[in-house]
Amino acid sequence: MALTRKGSRLITVDGIVYRWRVRGKPTYDQALCERPLTFAIEQADRKGSVLLVSMPQNHPSNWFGGPPVPVLPSTVAAVVRRALAEGWRPGEPAAAFHVTVPDVSPKPQTP
């Protein structure tokens, strides 16, 4: 499984270039806020295992207009490092590697 180039972004993590993409349109369950936001990451210049990331926030295009929490490049970089530490091998052909990220929503600041 390979990511489409259209709509994907490149990020360099520890000297290796990766391509990542958040699905543009939510799935039906994501639109109803019943499934979390997911995105995919792969090594840009090699075919291999794809990293599928599940985050606890809703898809930005959900039908209920909940506050969107963007997927930041810093979050993507942290997820790549974590997945590599957990055994993801992006340059080797294998089944998709799944990672669930804890809550990354901004915390309210107290005065």
Secondary structure, 3 states (H helix, E strand, C coil): CCCCCCCCEEEEECCEEEEEEECCCCCHHHHCCCCCEEEEEEECCCCCCCEEEEECCCCCCCCCCCCCCCCCHHHHHHHHHHHHHCCCCCCCCCCCEEEECCCCCCCCCCC
